[in-house]
């Protein structure tokens, strides 16, 4: 395959694809920025409406969950942050991470129908991560959310060489999986459409409708996992989601059911490959 030159996003085409959609407008484009999540939060503090979206062709300080770096080379992938103003209490914000993960999965599945979710909102192909979601909330007071920034990174046209060596066995892209370059504007439009669809479903029908679909798309439930939180590591069986969007795990040591609020899930080596 001849490698094609990576070109900047065609923003006017993207705006056309987004016309009339629930999310994605107003659209702010950055050639390079530190982090689209920071840009969206700054706009949120200025009072911009729900749906405002920041998209960049490169990030110099792309962030992942748990203070990790999100590798953000220029003109290859999607770095998108959407501002939402959900009428929910702050303690329910983890539900939005689940909603966002499901929206991202639906978009990725248009190209890769076998993609699955891993809690809280990674999109995987096999055991390799293709997409990550970072939701960050700003509250008005202790009872009300001001806004939530949903930041999504999708590896679209990155090649294996674009990932640092330590990530090459655990990260992938649409291009790596499909063996051809993929239309980034189309993926961005699908992402915003699916995100809008899941968000509307959540607002209209509540979390239970989203939860059931998330659980059906999760490749980890019913399997033995290692849970890594900031305070401990333990083994157990992933059971499902709690009402708040946390992961329910039955601990192997005492059979107690616990809720994992934040952390990482690692599949036990002894279980079959995640698919
Ligand atoms: C993760 O899986 O750890 C979450 C990764 C989220 C990356 C996206 S890229 C767009 C937005 N801007 C950031 O700095 N992070 C998110």
Boltz pocket constraint, residues with backbone or C-beta under 6 A from the ligand:
constraints:
  - pocket:
      binder: B
      contacts: [[A, 34], [A, 35], [A, 36], [A, 37], [A, 38], [A, 59], [A, 61], [A, 62], [A, 63], [A, 64], [A, 65], [A, 66], [A, 68], [A, 70], [A, 78], [A, 79], [A, 80], [A, 81], [A, 122], [A, 131], [A, 132], [A, 133], [A, 134], [A, 151], [A, 152], [A, 153], [A, 154]]
      max_distance: 6.0
